[in-house]
Amino acid sequence: MVLVPLHTLLLGENVRHQLAQSPGLWFAFGSIAISHFWKAFRSGYDVMPDDQLKQRVRWDVYILMLRGIAMFMMIGFAFFLVPLMALLLTYFEIWPERVIGAVFGNPSRLYEYDPEKEK
């Protein structure tokens, strides 16, 4: 969502050329992907009980969505974008339960929502 306004800039010829010619960029993207997989494996998602797994995955997905929405809303404030984004995303990292609670309700009961039961 955040990158939609930058569509022409991100898909321009210069970016494609840099991606094709720069092993440093590939290394950076690869290390970011590997670090995310490493974090997921260390979190123990594979051995968690179902309720705890639902809770944890929803928690992570909701925080990710809220970060994207917050960054998308800040696009209009280009002058204050970096400090505002830094403050807001720091708040998201330090107090994620407050952010989730403000938007989605009680963060300790996220595992209870089952969309298939409501149909």
Jmol script that loads the backbone (N, CA, C; Angstrom):
load data "model"
ATOM      1  N   MET A   1       0.812  -1.191   0.000  1.00  0.00           N
ATOM      2  CA  MET A   1       0.000   0.000   0.000  1.00  0.00           C
ATOM      3  C   MET A   1       0.860   1.262   0.000  1.00  0.00           C
ATOM      4  N   VAL A   2       1.907   1.217   0.778  1.00  0.00           N
ATOM      5  CA  VAL A   2       2.737   2.409   0.934  1.00  0.00           C
ATOM      6  C   VAL A   2       3.478   2.736  -0.350  1.00  0.00           C
ATOM      7  N   LEU A   3       3.832   1.732  -1.106  1.00  0.00           N
ATOM      8  CA  LEU A   3       4.648   1.947  -2.295  1.00  0.00           C
ATOM      9  C   LEU A   3       3.845   2.238  -3.562  1.00  0.00           C
ATOM     10  N   VAL A   4       2.521   2.202  -3.485  1.00  0.00           N
ATOM     11  CA  VAL A   4       1.690   2.449  -4.665  1.00  0.00           C
ATOM     12  C   VAL A   4       1.984   3.813  -5.296  1.00  0.00           C
ATOM     13  N   PRO A   5       2.078   4.905  -4.539  1.00  0.00           N
ATOM     14  CA  PRO A   5       2.372   6.196  -5.180  1.00  0.00           C
ATOM     15  C   PRO A   5       3.749   6.247  -5.848  1.00  0.00           C
ATOM     16  N   LEU A   6       4.642   5.356  -5.470  1.00  0.00           N
ATOM     17  CA  LEU A   6       5.989   5.349  -6.050  1.00  0.00           C
ATOM     18  C   LEU A   6       6.127   4.331  -7.179  1.00  0.00           C
ATOM     19  N   HIS A   7       5.005   3.908  -7.749  1.00  0.00           N
ATOM     20  CA  HIS A   7       4.987   2.855  -8.757  1.00  0.00           C
ATOM     21  C   HIS A   7       5.945   3.129  -9.918  1.00  0.00           C
ATOM     22  N   THR A   8       5.878   4.312 -10.504  1.00  0.00           N
ATOM     23  CA  THR A   8       6.727   4.597 -11.663  1.00  0.00           C
ATOM     24  C   THR A   8       8.197   4.687 -11.261  1.00  0.00           C
ATOM     25  N   LEU A   9       8.461   5.195 -10.068  1.00  0.00           N
ATOM     26  CA  LEU A   9       9.843   5.302  -9.604  1.00  0.00           C
ATOM     27  C   LEU A   9      10.431   3.925  -9.315  1.00  0.00           C
ATOM     28  N   LEU A  10       9.655   3.054  -8.682  1.00  0.00           N
ATOM     29  CA  LEU A  10      10.152   1.737  -8.298  1.00  0.00           C
ATOM     30  C   LEU A  10      10.289   0.775  -9.468  1.00  0.00           C
ATOM     31  N   LEU A  11       9.503   0.965 -10.500  1.00  0.00           N
ATOM     32  CA  LEU A  11       9.561   0.063 -11.651  1.00  0.00           C
ATOM     33  C   LEU A  11      10.254   0.700 -12.847  1.00  0.00           C
ATOM     34  N   GLY A  12      11.006   1.748 -12.601  1.00  0.00           N
ATOM     35  CA  GLY A  12      11.718   2.421 -13.678  1.00  0.00           C
ATOM     36  C   GLY A  12      12.917   1.622 -14.166  1.00  0.00           C
ATOM     37  N   GLU A  13      13.431   2.036 -15.284  1.00  0.00           N
ATOM     38  CA  GLU A  13      14.573   1.351 -15.905  1.00  0.00           C
ATOM     39  C   GLU A  13      15.817   1.413 -15.032  1.00  0.00           C
ATOM     40  N   ASN A  14      16.022   2.522 -14.345  1.00  0.00           N
ATOM     41  CA  ASN A  14      17.199   2.667 -13.488  1.00  0.00           C
ATOM     42  C   ASN A  14      17.193   1.637 -12.355  1.00  0.00           C
ATOM     43  N   VAL A  15      16.040   1.409 -11.760  1.00  0.00           N
ATOM     44  CA  VAL A  15      15.944   0.429 -10.670  1.00  0.00           C
ATOM     45  C   VAL A  15      16.210  -0.974 -11.193  1.00  0.00           C
ATOM     46  N   ARG A  16      15.641  -1.308 -12.336  1.00  0.00           N
ATOM     47  CA  ARG A  16      15.876  -2.636 -12.928  1.00  0.00           C
ATOM     48  C   ARG A  16      17.359  -2.831 -13.243  1.00  0.00           C
ATOM     49  N   HIS A  17      17.983  -1.793 -13.762  1.00  0.00           N
ATOM     50  CA  HIS A  17      19.404  -1.878 -14.084  1.00  0.00           C
ATOM     51  C   HIS A  17      20.243  -2.087 -12.812  1.00  0.00           C
ATOM     52  N   GLN A  18      19.947  -1.343 -11.771  1.00  0.00           N
ATOM     53  CA  GLN A  18      20.685  -1.477 -10.509  1.00  0.00           C
ATOM     54  C   GLN A  18      20.491  -2.867  -9.902  1.00  0.00           C
ATOM     55  N   LEU A  19      19.262  -3.391  -9.957  1.00  0.00           N
ATOM     56  CA  LEU A  19      19.012  -4.735  -9.427  1.00  0.00           C
ATOM     57  C   LEU A  19      19.781  -5.797 -10.213  1.00  0.00           C
ATOM     58  N   ALA A  20      19.848  -5.618 -11.524  1.00  0.00           N
ATOM     59  CA  ALA A  20      20.548  -6.599 -12.354  1.00  0.00           C
ATOM     60  C   ALA A  20      22.058  -6.534 -12.169  1.00  0.00           C
ATOM     61  N   GLN A  21      22.591  -5.363 -11.860  1.00  0.00           N
ATOM     62  CA  GLN A  21      24.036  -5.180 -11.814  1.00  0.00           C
ATOM     63  C   GLN A  21      24.651  -5.187 -10.415  1.00  0.00           C
ATOM     64  N   SER A  22      23.842  -5.186  -9.365  1.00  0.00           N
ATOM     65  CA  SER A  22      24.389  -5.006  -8.026  1.00  0.00           C
ATOM     66  C   SER A  22      24.245  -6.251  -7.159  1.00  0.00           C
ATOM     67  N   PRO A  23      25.334  -6.963  -6.941  1.00  0.00           N
ATOM     68  CA  PRO A  23      25.269  -8.117  -6.042  1.00  0.00           C
ATOM     69  C   PRO A  23      25.039  -7.686  -4.583  1.00  0.00           C
ATOM     70  N   GLY A  24      25.406  -6.453  -4.255  1.00  0.00           N
ATOM     71  CA  GLY A  24      25.172  -5.957  -2.901  1.00  0.00           C
ATOM     72  C   GLY A  24      23.692  -5.876  -2.571  1.00  0.00           C
ATOM     73  N   LEU A  25      22.890  -5.423  -3.551  1.00  0.00           N
ATOM     74  CA  LEU A  25      21.441  -5.374  -3.335  1.00  0.00           C
ATOM     75  C   LEU A  25      20.854  -6.770  -3.163  1.00  0.00           C
ATOM     76  N   TRP A  26      21.309  -7.710  -3.983  1.00  0.00           N
ATOM     77  CA  TRP A  26      20.826  -9.083  -3.844  1.00  0.00           C
ATOM     78  C   TRP A  26      21.216  -9.659  -2.488  1.00  0.00           C
ATOM     79  N   PHE A  27      22.428  -9.349  -2.045  1.00  0.00           N
ATOM     80  CA  PHE A  27      22.868  -9.810  -0.729  1.00  0.00           C
ATOM     81  C   PHE A  27      22.009  -9.197   0.373  1.00  0.00           C
ATOM     82  N   ALA A  28      21.698  -7.903   0.259  1.00  0.00           N
ATOM     83  CA  ALA A  28      20.868  -7.234   1.273  1.00  0.00           C
ATOM     84  C   ALA A  28      19.469  -7.852   1.305  1.00  0.00           C
ATOM     85  N   PHE A  29      18.841  -8.024   0.143  1.00  0.00           N
ATOM     86  CA  PHE A  29      17.509  -8.625   0.103  1.00  0.00           C
ATOM     87  C   PHE A  29      17.539 -10.058   0.626  1.00  0.00           C
ATOM     88  N   GLY A  30      18.556 -10.795   0.238  1.00  0.00           N
ATOM     89  CA  GLY A  30      18.682 -12.185   0.700  1.00  0.00           C
ATOM     90  C   GLY A  30      18.875 -12.272   2.198  1.00  0.00           C
ATOM     91  N   SER A  31      19.707 -11.398   2.752  1.00  0.00           N
ATOM     92  CA  SER A  31      19.916 -11.451   4.201  1.00  0.00           C
ATOM     93  C   SER A  31      18.683 -11.023   4.970  1.00  0.00           C
ATOM     94  N   ILE A  32      17.914 -10.098   4.429  1.00  0.00           N
ATOM     95  CA  ILE A  32      16.662  -9.721   5.089  1.00  0.00           C
ATOM     96  C   ILE A  32      15.692 -10.907   5.081  1.00  0.00           C
ATOM     97  N   ALA A  33      15.567 -11.573   3.943  1.00  0.00           N
ATOM     98  CA  ALA A  33      14.661 -12.725   3.854  1.00  0.00           C
ATOM     99  C   ALA A  33      15.114 -13.851   4.786  1.00  0.00           C
ATOM    100  N   ILE A  34      16.406 -14.131   4.798  1.00  0.00           N
ATOM    101  CA  ILE A  34      16.923 -15.190   5.671  1.00  0.00           C
ATOM    102  C   ILE A  34      16.709 -14.839   7.136  1.00  0.00           C
ATOM    103  N   SER A  35      16.908 -13.580   7.504  1.00  0.00           N
ATOM    104  CA  SER A  35      16.711 -13.198   8.902  1.00  0.00           C
ATOM    105  C   SER A  35      15.245 -13.332   9.316  1.00  0.00           C
ATOM    106  N   HIS A  36      14.312 -13.052   8.399  1.00  0.00           N
ATOM    107  CA  HIS A  36      12.897 -13.236   8.725  1.00  0.00           C
ATOM    108  C   HIS A  36      12.554 -14.710   8.897  1.00  0.00           C
ATOM    109  N   PHE A  37      13.081 -15.566   8.024  1.00  0.00           N
ATOM    110  CA  PHE A  37      12.852 -17.003   8.181  1.00  0.00           C
ATOM    111  C   PHE A  37      13.490 -17.516   9.468  1.00  0.00           C
ATOM    112  N   TRP A  38      14.682 -17.042   9.779  1.00  0.00           N
ATOM    113  CA  TRP A  38      15.370 -17.458  11.000  1.00  0.00           C
ATOM    114  C   TRP A  38      14.560 -17.064  12.235  1.00  0.00           C
ATOM    115  N   LYS A  39      14.025 -15.853  12.229  1.00  0.00           N
ATOM    116  CA  LYS A  39      13.201 -15.406  13.355  1.00  0.00           C
ATOM    117  C   LYS A  39      11.948 -16.273  13.483  1.00  0.00           C
ATOM    118  N   ALA A  40      11.323 -16.594  12.355  1.00  0.00           N
ATOM    119  CA  ALA A  40      10.119 -17.432  12.395  1.00  0.00           C
ATOM    120  C   ALA A  40      10.432 -18.817  12.944  1.00  0.00           C
ATOM    121  N   PHE A  41      11.548 -19.404  12.538  1.00  0.00           N
ATOM    122  CA  PHE A  41      11.902 -20.729  13.033  1.00  0.00           C
ATOM    123  C   PHE A  41      12.284 -20.699  14.510  1.00  0.00           C
ATOM    124  N   ARG A  42      12.945 -19.633  14.933  1.00  0.00           N
ATOM    125  CA  ARG A  42      13.324 -19.517  16.346  1.00  0.00           C
ATOM    126  C   ARG A  42      12.129 -19.216  17.240  1.00  0.00           C
ATOM    127  N   SER A  43      11.081 -18.651  16.675  1.00  0.00           N
ATOM    128  CA  SER A  43       9.885 -18.343  17.465  1.00  0.00           C
ATOM    129  C   SER A  43       9.125 -19.602  17.851  1.00  0.00           C
ATOM    130  N   GLY A  44       9.395 -20.689  17.180  1.00  0.00           N
ATOM    131  CA  GLY A  44       8.758 -21.953  17.531  1.00  0.00           C
ATOM    132  C   GLY A  44       7.347 -22.111  17.003  1.00  0.00           C
ATOM    133  N   TYR A  45       7.058 -21.502  15.860  1.00  0.00           N
ATOM    134  CA  TYR A  45       5.720 -21.628  15.291  1.00  0.00           C
ATOM    135  C   TYR A  45       5.345 -23.090  15.049  1.00  0.00           C
ATOM    136  N   ASP A  46       6.319 -23.919  14.722  1.00  0.00           N
ATOM    137  CA  ASP A  46       6.021 -25.312  14.382  1.00  0.00           C
ATOM    138  C   ASP A  46       5.624 -26.167  15.579  1.00  0.00           C
ATOM    139  N   VAL A  47       5.951 -25.758  16.797  1.00  0.00           N
ATOM    140  CA  VAL A  47       5.620 -26.564  17.973  1.00  0.00           C
ATOM    141  C   VAL A  47       4.577 -25.905  18.876  1.00  0.00           C
ATOM    142  N   MET A  48       4.041 -24.767  18.478  1.00  0.00           N
ATOM    143  CA  MET A  48       3.036 -24.079  19.295  1.00  0.00           C
ATOM    144  C   MET A  48       1.691 -24.787  19.226  1.00  0.00           C
ATOM    145  N   PRO A  49       0.953 -24.771  20.330  1.00  0.00           N
ATOM    146  CA  PRO A  49      -0.440 -25.257  20.263  1.00  0.00           C
ATOM    147  C   PRO A  49      -1.263 -24.362  19.336  1.00  0.00           C
ATOM    148  N   ASP A  50      -2.368 -24.887  18.839  1.00  0.00           N
ATOM    149  CA  ASP A  50      -3.170 -24.160  17.846  1.00  0.00           C
ATOM    150  C   ASP A  50      -3.609 -22.786  18.323  1.00  0.00           C
ATOM    151  N   ASP A  51      -4.124 -22.695  19.549  1.00  0.00           N
ATOM    152  CA  ASP A  51      -4.597 -21.397  20.038  1.00  0.00           C
ATOM    153  C   ASP A  51      -3.467 -20.384  20.115  1.00  0.00           C
ATOM    154  N   GLN A  52      -2.320 -20.823  20.595  1.00  0.00           N
ATOM    155  CA  GLN A  52      -1.181 -19.904  20.711  1.00  0.00           C
ATOM    156  C   GLN A  52      -0.649 -19.532  19.335  1.00  0.00           C
ATOM    157  N   LEU A  53      -0.660 -20.479  18.397  1.00  0.00           N
ATOM    158  CA  LEU A  53      -0.214 -20.188  17.032  1.00  0.00           C
ATOM    159  C   LEU A  53      -1.133 -19.170  16.365  1.00  0.00           C
ATOM    160  N   LYS A  54      -2.451 -19.347  16.501  1.00  0.00           N
ATOM    161  CA  LYS A  54      -3.398 -18.373  15.941  1.00  0.00           C
ATOM    162  C   LYS A  54      -3.160 -16.995  16.547  1.00  0.00           C
ATOM    163  N   GLN A  55      -2.979 -16.971  17.860  1.00  0.00           N
ATOM    164  CA  GLN A  55      -2.751 -15.708  18.565  1.00  0.00           C
ATOM    165  C   GLN A  55      -1.508 -15.016  18.020  1.00  0.00           C
ATOM    166  N   ARG A  56      -0.422 -15.756  17.920  1.00  0.00           N
ATOM    167  CA  ARG A  56       0.858 -15.188  17.504  1.00  0.00           C
ATOM    168  C   ARG A  56       0.837 -14.720  16.057  1.00  0.00           C
ATOM    169  N   VAL A  57       0.269 -15.523  15.167  1.00  0.00           N
ATOM    170  CA  VAL A  57       0.233 -15.159  13.750  1.00  0.00           C
ATOM    171  C   VAL A  57      -0.677 -13.951  13.532  1.00  0.00           C
ATOM    172  N   ARG A  58      -1.831 -13.939  14.165  1.00  0.00           N
ATOM    173  CA  ARG A  58      -2.720 -12.785  14.023  1.00  0.00           C
ATOM    174  C   ARG A  58      -2.076 -11.532  14.577  1.00  0.00           C
ATOM    175  N   TRP A  59      -1.403 -11.667  15.716  1.00  0.00           N
ATOM    176  CA  TRP A  59      -0.700 -10.526  16.326  1.00  0.00           C
ATOM    177  C   TRP A  59       0.290  -9.952  15.309  1.00  0.00           C
ATOM    178  N   ASP A  60       1.128 -10.812  14.729  1.00  0.00           N
ATOM    179  CA  ASP A  60       2.145 -10.361  13.773  1.00  0.00           C
ATOM    180  C   ASP A  60       1.521  -9.753  12.518  1.00  0.00           C
ATOM    181  N   VAL A  61       0.476 -10.379  11.986  1.00  0.00           N
ATOM    182  CA  VAL A  61      -0.160  -9.881  10.762  1.00  0.00           C
ATOM    183  C   VAL A  61      -0.856  -8.553  11.027  1.00  0.00           C
ATOM    184  N   TYR A  62      -1.547  -8.426  12.146  1.00  0.00           N
ATOM    185  CA  TYR A  62      -2.233  -7.176  12.464  1.00  0.00           C
ATOM    186  C   TYR A  62      -1.247  -6.027  12.630  1.00  0.00           C
ATOM    187  N   ILE A  63      -0.139  -6.271  13.316  1.00  0.00           N
ATOM    188  CA  ILE A  63       0.871  -5.220  13.479  1.00  0.00           C
ATOM    189  C   ILE A  63       1.443  -4.830  12.119  1.00  0.00           C
ATOM    190  N   LEU A  64       1.688  -5.803  11.261  1.00  0.00           N
ATOM    191  CA  LEU A  64       2.202  -5.518   9.925  1.00  0.00           C
ATOM    192  C   LEU A  64       1.212  -4.672   9.125  1.00  0.00           C
ATOM    193  N   MET A  65      -0.075  -5.022   9.188  1.00  0.00           N
ATOM    194  CA  MET A  65      -1.093  -4.238   8.476  1.00  0.00           C
ATOM    195  C   MET A  65      -1.166  -2.822   9.027  1.00  0.00           C
ATOM    196  N   LEU A  66      -1.130  -2.673  10.335  1.00  0.00           N
ATOM    197  CA  LEU A  66      -1.216  -1.349  10.936  1.00  0.00           C
ATOM    198  C   LEU A  66      -0.008  -0.490  10.582  1.00  0.00           C
ATOM    199  N   ARG A  67       1.173  -1.098  10.489  1.00  0.00           N
ATOM    200  CA  ARG A  67       2.354  -0.347  10.051  1.00  0.00           C
ATOM    201  C   ARG A  67       2.154   0.184   8.636  1.00  0.00           C
ATOM    202  N   GLY A  68       1.680  -0.678   7.742  1.00  0.00           N
ATOM    203  CA  GLY A  68       1.450  -0.253   6.357  1.00  0.00           C
ATOM    204  C   GLY A  68       0.424   0.852   6.254  1.00  0.00           C
ATOM    205  N   ILE A  69      -0.664   0.724   6.984  1.00  0.00           N
ATOM    206  CA  ILE A  69      -1.704   1.754   6.973  1.00  0.00           C
ATOM    207  C   ILE A  69      -1.158   3.068   7.510  1.00  0.00           C
ATOM    208  N   ALA A  70      -0.401   2.998   8.599  1.00  0.00           N
ATOM    209  CA  ALA A  70       0.171   4.221   9.181  1.00  0.00           C
ATOM    210  C   ALA A  70       1.119   4.903   8.202  1.00  0.00           C
ATOM    211  N   MET A  71       1.969   4.123   7.521  1.00  0.00           N
ATOM    212  CA  MET A  71       2.895   4.722   6.561  1.00  0.00           C
ATOM    213  C   MET A  71       2.146   5.308   5.368  1.00  0.00           C
ATOM    214  N   PHE A  72       1.086   4.632   4.918  1.00  0.00           N
ATOM    215  CA  PHE A  72       0.296   5.139   3.802  1.00  0.00           C
ATOM    216  C   PHE A  72      -0.366   6.461   4.169  1.00  0.00           C
ATOM    217  N   MET A  73      -0.861   6.578   5.390  1.00  0.00           N
ATOM    218  CA  MET A  73      -1.511   7.810   5.827  1.00  0.00           C
ATOM    219  C   MET A  73      -0.510   8.956   5.971  1.00  0.00           C
ATOM    220  N   MET A  74       0.752   8.644   6.236  1.00  0.00           N
ATOM    221  CA  MET A  74       1.758   9.687   6.430  1.00  0.00           C
ATOM    222  C   MET A  74       2.346  10.213   5.129  1.00  0.00           C
ATOM    223  N   ILE A  75       1.985   9.634   3.999  1.00  0.00           N
ATOM    224  CA  ILE A  75       2.549  10.080   2.727  1.00  0.00           C
ATOM    225  C   ILE A  75       2.252  11.556   2.477  1.00  0.00           C
ATOM    226  N   GLY A  76       1.101  12.043   2.895  1.00  0.00           N
ATOM    227  CA  GLY A  76       0.725  13.436   2.683  1.00  0.00           C
ATOM    228  C   GLY A  76       1.571  14.422   3.472  1.00  0.00           C
ATOM    229  N   PHE A  77       2.269  13.955   4.488  1.00  0.00           N
ATOM    230  CA  PHE A  77       3.089  14.830   5.327  1.00  0.00           C
ATOM    231  C   PHE A  77       4.563  14.624   4.994  1.00  0.00           C
ATOM    232  N   ALA A  78       4.940  14.891   3.764  1.00  0.00           N
ATOM    233  CA  ALA A  78       6.295  14.577   3.294  1.00  0.00           C
ATOM    234  C   ALA A  78       7.380  15.263   4.125  1.00  0.00           C
ATOM    235  N   PHE A  79       7.129  16.482   4.578  1.00  0.00           N
ATOM    236  CA  PHE A  79       8.141  17.206   5.341  1.00  0.00           C
ATOM    237  C   PHE A  79       8.388  16.549   6.686  1.00  0.00           C
ATOM    238  N   PHE A  80       7.344  16.058   7.302  1.00  0.00           N
ATOM    239  CA  PHE A  80       7.455  15.438   8.622  1.00  0.00           C
ATOM    240  C   PHE A  80       7.483  13.919   8.551  1.00  0.00           C
ATOM    241  N   LEU A  81       7.585  13.369   7.371  1.00  0.00           N
ATOM    242  CA  LEU A  81       7.425  11.932   7.174  1.00  0.00           C
ATOM    243  C   LEU A  81       8.402  11.091   7.986  1.00  0.00           C
ATOM    244  N   VAL A  82       9.662  11.349   7.890  1.00  0.00           N
ATOM    245  CA  VAL A  82      10.647  10.488   8.545  1.00  0.00           C
ATOM    246  C   VAL A  82      10.545  10.549  10.069  1.00  0.00           C
ATOM    247  N   PRO A  83      10.540  11.726  10.686  1.00  0.00           N
ATOM    248  CA  PRO A  83      10.408  11.727  12.148  1.00  0.00           C
ATOM    249  C   PRO A  83       9.066  11.172  12.630  1.00  0.00           C
ATOM    250  N   LEU A  84       7.996  11.485  11.917  1.00  0.00           N
ATOM    251  CA  LEU A  84       6.686  10.984  12.306  1.00  0.00           C
ATOM    252  C   LEU A  84       6.620   9.472  12.179  1.00  0.00           C
ATOM    253  N   MET A  85       7.132   8.947  11.079  1.00  0.00           N
ATOM    254  CA  MET A  85       7.142   7.509  10.887  1.00  0.00           C
ATOM    255  C   MET A  85       8.012   6.828  11.934  1.00  0.00           C
ATOM    256  N   ALA A  86       9.147   7.409  12.245  1.00  0.00           N
ATOM    257  CA  ALA A  86      10.027   6.825  13.254  1.00  0.00           C
ATOM    258  C   ALA A  86       9.337   6.769  14.612  1.00  0.00           C
ATOM    259  N   LEU A  87       8.674   7.852  14.990  1.00  0.00           N
ATOM    260  CA  LEU A  87       7.970   7.863  16.280  1.00  0.00           C
ATOM    261  C   LEU A  87       6.822   6.858  16.308  1.00  0.00           C
ATOM    262  N   LEU A  88       6.025   6.847  15.256  1.00  0.00           N
ATOM    263  CA  LEU A  88       4.872   5.961  15.222  1.00  0.00           C
ATOM    264  C   LEU A  88       5.281   4.490  15.195  1.00  0.00           C
ATOM    265  N   LEU A  89       6.241   4.151  14.367  1.00  0.00           N
ATOM    266  CA  LEU A  89       6.660   2.756  14.283  1.00  0.00           C
ATOM    267  C   LEU A  89       7.422   2.320  15.534  1.00  0.00           C
ATOM    268  N   THR A  90       8.095   3.245  16.201  1.00  0.00           N
ATOM    269  CA  THR A  90       8.715   2.919  17.491  1.00  0.00           C
ATOM    270  C   THR A  90       7.635   2.599  18.512  1.00  0.00           C
ATOM    271  N   TYR A  91       6.568   3.383  18.514  1.00  0.00           N
ATOM    272  CA  TYR A  91       5.442   3.100  19.399  1.00  0.00           C
ATOM    273  C   TYR A  91       4.865   1.716  19.097  1.00  0.00           C
ATOM    274  N   PHE A  92       4.732   1.372  17.809  1.00  0.00           N
ATOM    275  CA  PHE A  92       4.219   0.056  17.415  1.00  0.00           C
ATOM    276  C   PHE A  92       5.109  -1.060  17.949  1.00  0.00           C
ATOM    277  N   GLU A  93       6.423  -0.857  17.940  1.00  0.00           N
ATOM    278  CA  GLU A  93       7.350  -1.900  18.387  1.00  0.00           C
ATOM    279  C   GLU A  93       7.389  -2.019  19.903  1.00  0.00           C
ATOM    280  N   ILE A  94       7.311  -0.902  20.606  1.00  0.00           N
ATOM    281  CA  ILE A  94       7.437  -0.932  22.067  1.00  0.00           C
ATOM    282  C   ILE A  94       6.145  -1.388  22.729  1.00  0.00           C
ATOM    283  N   TRP A  95       5.003  -0.909  22.243  1.00  0.00           N
ATOM    284  CA  TRP A  95       3.712  -1.255  22.834  1.00  0.00           C
ATOM    285  C   TRP A  95       2.755  -1.849  21.802  1.00  0.00           C
ATOM    286  N   PRO A  96       3.088  -3.004  21.215  1.00  0.00           N
ATOM    287  CA  PRO A  96       2.198  -3.563  20.185  1.00  0.00           C
ATOM    288  C   PRO A  96       0.828  -3.956  20.743  1.00  0.00           C
ATOM    289  N   GLU A  97       0.778  -4.371  22.007  1.00  0.00           N
ATOM    290  CA  GLU A  97      -0.520  -4.753  22.563  1.00  0.00           C
ATOM    291  C   GLU A  97      -1.469  -3.556  22.671  1.00  0.00           C
ATOM    292  N   ARG A  98      -0.938  -2.375  22.900  1.00  0.00           N
ATOM    293  CA  ARG A  98      -1.791  -1.179  22.942  1.00  0.00           C
ATOM    294  C   ARG A  98      -2.334  -0.845  21.557  1.00  0.00           C
ATOM    295  N   VAL A  99      -1.483  -0.976  20.547  1.00  0.00           N
ATOM    296  CA  VAL A  99      -1.897  -0.669  19.181  1.00  0.00           C
ATOM    297  C   VAL A  99      -2.956  -1.659  18.718  1.00  0.00           C
ATOM    298  N   ILE A 100      -2.702  -2.949  18.931  1.00  0.00           N
ATOM    299  CA  ILE A 100      -3.670  -3.974  18.531  1.00  0.00           C
ATOM    300  C   ILE A 100      -4.959  -3.811  19.320  1.00  0.00           C
ATOM    301  N   GLY A 101      -4.853  -3.536  20.622  1.00  0.00           N
ATOM    302  CA  GLY A 101      -6.036  -3.357  21.450  1.00  0.00           C
ATOM    303  C   GLY A 101      -6.875  -2.176  21.011  1.00  0.00           C
ATOM    304  N   ALA A 102      -6.235  -1.108  20.570  1.00  0.00           N
ATOM    305  CA  ALA A 102      -6.970   0.076  20.142  1.00  0.00           C
ATOM    306  C   ALA A 102      -7.740  -0.170  18.847  1.00  0.00           C
ATOM    307  N   VAL A 103      -7.225  -1.043  17.989  1.00  0.00           N
ATOM    308  CA  VAL A 103      -7.850  -1.257  16.686  1.00  0.00           C
ATOM    309  C   VAL A 103      -8.711  -2.521  16.651  1.00  0.00           C
ATOM    310  N   PHE A 104      -8.190  -3.618  17.200  1.00  0.00           N
ATOM    311  CA  PHE A 104      -8.851  -4.914  17.049  1.00  0.00           C
ATOM    312  C   PHE A 104      -9.472  -5.463  18.326  1.00  0.00           C
ATOM    313  N   GLY A 105      -9.358  -4.772  19.434  1.00  0.00           N
ATOM    314  CA  GLY A 105      -9.915  -5.280  20.686  1.00  0.00           C
ATOM    315  C   GLY A 105      -8.851  -5.942  21.542  1.00  0.00           C
ATOM    316  N   ASN A 106      -9.280  -6.786  22.439  1.00  0.00           N
ATOM    317  CA  ASN A 106      -8.389  -7.426  23.408  1.00  0.00           C
ATOM    318  C   ASN A 106      -7.316  -8.254  22.698  1.00  0.00           C
ATOM    319  N   PRO A 107      -6.043  -7.860  22.779  1.00  0.00           N
ATOM    320  CA  PRO A 107      -5.002  -8.576  22.044  1.00  0.00           C
ATOM    321  C   PRO A 107      -4.702  -9.968  22.597  1.00  0.00           C
ATOM    322  N   SER A 108      -5.100 -10.254  23.824  1.00  0.00           N
ATOM    323  CA  SER A 108      -4.821 -11.576  24.383  1.00  0.00           C
ATOM    324  C   SER A 108      -5.875 -12.603  23.972  1.00  0.00           C
ATOM    325  N   ARG A 109      -6.903 -12.170  23.247  1.00  0.00           N
ATOM    326  CA  ARG A 109      -7.961 -13.095  22.850  1.00  0.00           C
ATOM    327  C   ARG A 109      -8.128 -13.164  21.336  1.00  0.00           C
ATOM    328  N   LEU A 110      -7.089 -12.852  20.589  1.00  0.00           N
ATOM    329  CA  LEU A 110      -7.178 -12.874  19.127  1.00  0.00           C
ATOM    330  C   LEU A 110      -7.426 -14.276  18.587  1.00  0.00           C
ATOM    331  N   TYR A 111      -6.967 -15.293  19.300  1.00  0.00           N
ATOM    332  CA  TYR A 111      -7.113 -16.667  18.818  1.00  0.00           C
ATOM    333  C   TYR A 111      -8.579 -17.114  18.826  1.00  0.00           C
ATOM    334  N   GLU A 112      -9.453 -16.420  19.556  1.00  0.00           N
ATOM    335  CA  GLU A 112     -10.839 -16.842  19.686  1.00  0.00           C
ATOM    336  C   GLU A 112     -11.673 -16.548  18.449  1.00  0.00           C
ATOM    337  N   TYR A 113     -11.254 -15.608  17.640  1.00  0.00           N
ATOM    338  CA  TYR A 113     -12.027 -15.265  16.450  1.00  0.00           C
ATOM    339  C   TYR A 113     -11.810 -16.326  15.380  1.00  0.00           C
ATOM    340  N   ASP A 114     -12.884 -16.918  14.936  1.00  0.00           N
ATOM    341  CA  ASP A 114     -12.807 -17.941  13.881  1.00  0.00           C
ATOM    342  C   ASP A 114     -13.817 -17.591  12.804  1.00  0.00           C
ATOM    343  N   PRO A 115     -13.359 -17.075  11.649  1.00  0.00           N
ATOM    344  CA  PRO A 115     -14.289 -16.637  10.609  1.00  0.00           C
ATOM    345  C   PRO A 115     -15.178 -17.758  10.066  1.00  0.00           C
ATOM    346  N   GLU A 116     -14.714 -18.994  10.110  1.00  0.00           N
ATOM    347  CA  GLU A 116     -15.507 -20.096   9.579  1.00  0.00           C
ATOM    348  C   GLU A 116     -16.721 -20.403  10.436  1.00  0.00           C
ATOM    349  N   LYS A 117     -16.664 -20.121  11.731  1.00  0.00           N
ATOM    350  CA  LYS A 117     -17.795 -20.396  12.618  1.00  0.00           C
ATOM    351  C   LYS A 117     -18.912 -19.392  12.431  1.00  0.00           C
ATOM    352  N   GLU A 118     -18.600 -18.195  11.920  1.00  0.00           N
ATOM    353  CA  GLU A 118     -19.607 -17.152  11.782  1.00  0.00           C
ATOM    354  C   GLU A 118     -20.388 -17.243  10.480  1.00  0.00           C
ATOM    355  N   LYS A 119     -20.026 -18.145   9.598  1.00  0.00           N
ATOM    356  CA  LYS A 119     -20.715 -18.261   8.300  1.00  0.00           C
ATOM    357  C   LYS A 119     -21.990 -19.058   8.441  1.00  0.00           C
TER     358      LYS A 119
END
end "model"
wireframe off; spacefill off
backbone 0.3
color backbone group
